[in-house]
Amino acid sequence: MNIITLVKQEEERIIGYRRYFHENPELSGLEENTISFIMKELDAFGIPYVNVDKGGILATIDSGKEGNTVLLRADIDALPIEESPINAGGKAKSTISKNKGVQHACGHDGHTAMLLGAGKVLNQLKDNFKGKVILCFERGEEAAYNIRYLLDYMVKEKMKIDAGFGLHISTVHQQGELMIQSGPVMAGMMVFDFKIIGQAGHGSRPDVCTNPLDCFAAIYRGIADLRMTRVNPFHPLTYSIGSVHAGSKANIIPDELSFSGTVRYYNMEEAIIPFRTAMLEVVESTAKMYHCKAEYKEPAMSLPNVNNEILTEIARNGISKLFHNDVVTGEPWMGSESFAYYSLLFPTVFVFLGTNNVEKGMTAGVHNSLHDLDEDMLYKGACAHVAYAIEYLNSDTNIEYTQTSRNMKDIFEELGYPIV
């Protein structure tokens, strides 16, 4: 069994998948054509599946031999970005989106293509492992937390899944590198959205108005100080405001201002909880001091991705057999991923496939119109899926792990994404 040889035989197919998905991107929760395409390919491979309403596809490769069950996951949605036909190096891209204002700028087209290719190969290799492989194609990772429907389905159907594996392309790592390490690898995220209400009036008489812009300026300075004064310095936390809206005309003092942003972190107790508490105190007390009113919903906090130590070692062992010189470690990514929520039900490991290539001009980060994906690396990602699944299933590893006792509906209600 030569995994690289088998995957290489499917490389043209995998690249074709990636180009199809890239040319036909769909936004979070609207991936109907993408879902139909995946189901058609799974039918052709003879792999049974269930299409979970709003959640995505769960396909099962059953070896017919008793053993553990491993879930391999890909996200399938795109972003609301108008794509540039050239990449960061000024070179023409191999393919661009046909859907105006929508782009696969985070590698999900590649993720889906790699998992489909890996699924075809694993289905051919059923005699070489025990247990089952679940191929998970997740909808709405970018914006809608559609993972809530997948997890709710898994709980209600009492699915027994023993371990999960995810892979994300990385423009931080050099072409072909596979970053595999235990512990924190992607941050948790808190999204905040505030409205400051003052009293509008004419710009010539600011003394008889209550300008929410003045209040916001003070809030901005106050929150910026919190990282150094209220958060343990040994725990990383980043904070940014990405949206501010107020006013309509130069000589009109507006009656309200809205602003929103995100906070990224790895530690709940030592970082985000004290920051969140202090941020709300700053907003409320400053609004009161400036005779304004603050309106907001309680900001919810999502989970960081923390790799299970045992699964990380299995991933490193399995993937190193194929690409020993390319397996590396590195700094955790401060971006966030819904993959963290699978760990509510079973242990997981999340790895990164480097695609940074200066010569090809493929250096732009994700969520960028210049982002370009190195298709020559797709076979490596597919190999990683196959290698990990076989290594894990044949290891007979049983990890003591406690599922969350909380109801999925309650968890996602707090996030602002109720299960309906």
C-alpha angles and dihedrals in degrees: 000000000000108000095189092052093049093048092045088057087060096042095104090050092049092050089048090053091050093051093048092051092044093051092046106040122170130198126245113297092006099081097123097133091045091051091049091051093050092048091050091054093046089051089052090051092048093239114145119224146169122228103218109211109255090348108076139243129322110191123184129216106190118194090197089234124106114257147103127315122234126193120215113194138201128174117224111190130102136216134254094251129128103232124232113225089221130057131229091281093055092251124136113256120240089238137357137201119279091198110085113235094009125098140167092232098152102056098258090130088059093043092055093044092050093049093048090051091046090049092055091051094045090051088056091049099052091123090059099063143037129234128013140310120211115203107206120196105187124204127211101016094147102054117348108052091227086167084087090075093048093050092045089052092049091052096045093046090045091231113188108221117167102186142004133214129193134177130198129187114241129204088189092069124064122257111292099006117135112206109206122168140140126247128031115002105155128030132242116244136219117193117202130191122182136179121203114200121200134151122282126223148136118312091232092066109042088154092071094045135067106228113206088199090067089050092048092051090057092045091050092055092044096052092044090061094054096079090066100034107038107027127077104252092220092066119071119236130165126192132189141165110220102173133043123168129181141132137015106216138030096244098042121088105214124232095222144022129196128200135175140179146141141261122208124201146148104212121061102192099038101035123017101031095055091041092050092048092049094045092056090048091052094049095047098042094044092048089052092048091053092045092247132125124236121213124187147132118248105272111242123222122223128205128265120233108252117180118226109242096225094046090047090056091049090050092048092049095046098043094041089061087067104030107018097158093048100054108105143161127227149153118317115255116247091211119101134236135191088224086088089075094066085069088070086075107025141001117276145191126205122195136184131228114208117229102165108132119167094186091058093041091244099139105109115115125239122283088037127119089226093056113128129181123222103231091194087073098053094090089058092056091049089049090051091055092049095043094049095047094051094042092050098043094047092047093069087216115174114192121198103235133162117215118219113271091209124104114255090226091058094046095053093039086064090051091055092249106102121193105247 
